[in-house]
Amino acid sequence: MPAPERLLPYWTIAVPPLALTVHFLLHSSAGPAAAAVLVAALLGAVLSAVHHAEVVARRVGEPFGAVLLALAVTVIELGLIVSIMFGGQPEPTLLRDTIHATVVLVLHGVAGLCIVVGAIRHREQDFSTRGAQAYLTVLLPMVALTLVLPNFTTSLPGPYYTATQLAFVSASCLVLWLAFTFVQTVRHREYFLPLPATTADEAPSPAAVAPARPPGRQSLAALALLLLALAAVVLLAKDVSPYLQSLVTKAGAPAALVGVIVAAIVLMPEGMTAVRAAKKNQLQTSINLALGSGVASIGLTVPAVSLVAWWTHTPVALGVTPGGAVLLGLSFLMAILTYGNGRASLLSGVVHLILLATWLFLIVVP
C-alpha cells in the first residue's frame, strides 16, 4: 500500500515537531550557525505546511479545498510580514514591498520559468485563455488599488492611505478574492481545468485528472501536522526576522530586498509544484498555481496586515515609486500578450524572465 507514503512522506511528518524544537532551543541564540539552523527550519516548515494543506484540500474537495490552501499560504505570509513589520526594526514599507515582489515573481518569475521549462520539453503548450484572463481581471485592479492609487489620493500625502481609505481598499480586495474564488470553484470551474490532451501519448491518467481522495485518518494526521507546521512558521519567522534585516543592511542592499525574500519564501512551495506541472505538459496547472498565489496574497494578506496595523496604530506605506509603477504596467501588458492566445512559446518565457531580471537589478542598482 504505497498511498500512505506518497501522501505523508516521512520528512513531512518529522519536520513540524523538529522545527518547533529548533525554535524553543535557539530562539534566544545568536551567531551565524544559529541563524542558519533557524532559516533551514523555517524553510522546512513552510514546505511541510503547504504539503499538508494540499492533502487536506484534496480530502475536503472544492470549493473548500482551494480556500483552505489559500488560507494556509496566507498564514505563512502573514507570519513573516507581521514579525518583521512590527518587530524590533519596524519596516512600514514591507507590505508594499512583499506584494510588489509577489506580483512580479508570479507574473515573470514562476510563470516565465514554467513557460521556458515547458517549451524546452514540449515546444509550445496550450492553456485556457478564459482562466488566465480571469486571474488578470482580478489581479490588475487589486494591484492598482494597493500599489498605485495611494500615490494619487489627497486626504493624506502618498504613499499612505488614511485609516478609512485603507479599510475600504482592504474590504475591496477581500471581496474581489471571494468573488474570484466563487467563480473558480463553483460558477466557472471549467475555465481553470487542464485542456484535453490532443494525442494518446499526452493523455493524462485518470489519477492525474482526478486525484484519489485521501483516507480520513491520513487527512486528520495531515490537518494536525498542518497546524503544527503553521505554528512553527509563525514562531520561526519572529526568530529569523532580525537576522534577515541585519543581513540585508550589512550587504548594503535596500530595504525592499527584504520584501523580495519574504515573497520568495512564501511562493517557493507552489513555485516548485508549478514547474513540475510544466514539465508534465500541464501548463494550465502551472498558471493556476502562479497567478492564484498573487490573487490570494493581495486579497487575504492586505486586509489581515491592515487590521493589525489599525490595531497597533502603525502607518503602512503602500504606493510604489514611479519607476515601479511603470514596470508594473509593463508587466501586465506583457501578461495580457502572453495569456491572450492560449499558447505559450519559449520567446514569451524568456521575455518574462528578462523583465524579472530587470526588476531585481533596479532594486539593487536603482
Summary of the structure (lengths in Angstrom):
residues: 366
radius of gyration: 20.2
end to end distance: 55.7
largest distance: 64.0
contacts: 1275
relative contact order: 0.21
helix: 77%
strand: 2%
